[in-house]
Amino acid sequence: MAVAQTDIETLATADKPRGYWSGVGRRFLKDKVAVAAGCVAGGLILMAIFAPWVAPQDPFDGTMIRRLSPIGTEGYPLGADELGRDMLSRLIYGARLSLFMGVTPVLIAFVIGSAIGIAAGYAGGWVNSITMRVLDVFYAFPSVLLAIAISGALGAGILNGLLSLTVVFIPPIARVAESVTTAVRKLEYIEAARASGASAFTIVRAHVLGNVLGPIFVYATSLISVSMILAAGLSFLGLGVSPPNPEWGLMLNTLRNAIYVQPWLAALPGVMIFLTSISFNMLSDGLRSAMDIKQ
Amino acid sequence: MSDAILSAHNLVKHFNAGGWGAARKVVRAVDDVSFDVAPGETLGVVGESGCGKSTTARLLTHLLPSDRGEVRFRGRVAGTEVPLKEFRRHVQMVFQDSYASLNPRMTMLDAVAFGPTVHGVDQPEARRRAGALLERVGLDPARFGPRYPHEISGGQRQRVNIARALAFDPDVIVLDEAVSALDKSVEAQVLNLLTELRRERGLTYIFISHDLNVVRHISDRVMVMYLGEVVEIGPTADLYTAPRHPYTEALLAAMPSLDPDRRTMEAPLQGDPPNPIDPPPGCRFHTRCARAFGPCPGTAPVPALVGRRHLASCHLNTVKEAAE
């Protein structure tokens, strides 16, 4: 009895016995593919942050003599673009805007969409119906058209581009959040929590969030690549990033005329977009399985 | 009865089953249910599946709002005279599915400690109490406290659920098929635990089950429900030995017995209960009742006193011509 008593005391004083997130971290580290994807994504982010130190040349400095130099040209390891600017430096600098345009709208939409979806799903009934029908209106437009329409109405510029992409991503994220929350809300542990007399806010915080954020987050990360490509589309139409700023989508579009002359060169920004989106997707897959406690 | 700890007064709950306006269909899950429970008593609730047992449990605990009627705790109306938050501290519930009723991302210790923190107990104190309660329900807190629901067995989970209900230091616990999903040996252990706890803490149970043997073992009084209505309620011994409603008789006849002389030879009841969307007029049981007569299809019977604290809703007990 004395021994059991001390056990209780230790448990009471310990802040949290082997927290949930340390378990997630342990399982994530065991997943080699996810760790590799995480390293690539982390590397890309570091590359974007430290671009001035990493890039060998000025990304805006072009000479017509170097125009469309092939990959492997001396001093220009990845060649030069249609205005003779160093491709490697532009790709490195491009990571800044591309990642920013890919990640930021999804992050903002994740916060707003989750809040809307969880609130609607937990409230249920007519609150849920009205909220979801209003969001359904956005589904009437293809996402590209919607982004263009909003961006066009607001005018060109990076901020307006961000805003339009955020608006485009809120409905799908809210819908996923709503369906996951509706499923969780029907479970008996939520009923048990209601029987404890806890307020709706406390129940959502303590019992709902932990069980719904995982799937919503995984879905949101899969939107990062879509966001980058939509941002590229906006740039192409002169609505998002404007030249001469380096951005992968914009570079892909300006190099498209060179595809018959230097196909490998023209494909490079696409390779970067592919690399980024696949590493984010695999990272989110790894996170999802690490967060699945039933493993 | 004014000394009742918990009482239901004319509880009604209808669920929408589709349709609009005049064509609207409702499932009469619970229709005008009244009863009371004395302090320290165990009231067993039995009936076929779909008869409204679980809906009654959720109405009693205010997890579902009732369409009409009220629940009183110590004579005061829950939700108005007793604030819901306070009511919930006194009246707790244990659910059938031990797994679904625990948050998969919460350790057992946190699950038990959650309730007290809602009611203003600070975190370390709540955890200390949770540890003590886990120990009381027979789980070593050092071993089981940090575990997640999927890491322990069904019987252990149900012990945790009981500990969670106890954490509020409640007066009444509604057990909705709480032992039905457990296998027989574990069920017996949990039943013994429940009996000990009742004695120790002076608890009042409302024990819902379809298992008549278990209900007989644990209950002081038994309530029989059929299609959302109470057909008979009375002291366990009286009701089991001298049932005063044909439906109770049929249920008891269907009860599995180890005595070869009392073996069930043929099904005492034919078919399924009628659709609760459109219950039969008059006595709801008359379509399946072997002893239905004159007034049964036309007039609904009212509960009548047939013994000490023993009520039954059947024309056989009240109408004179039945005797002939």
Interface residues (C-beta under 8 A of the other chain):
Chain A: A4 D7 I8 E9 T10 L11 A12 T13 P17 R18 Y20 L187 E188 Y189 E191 A192 A193 R194 A195 S196 G197 A198 T202 A206 H207 G210 N211 I293 K294
Chain B: R58 T61 L63 L84 K85 E86 F87 R88 R89 Q92 M93 F95 D97 A100 S101 L102 N103 P104 R105 M106 T107 L109 F114 G115 V118 H119 P124 E125 R127 R128 G131 A132 E135 D140 P141 A142 G145 P146 Y148 H150 N161 R164 F168
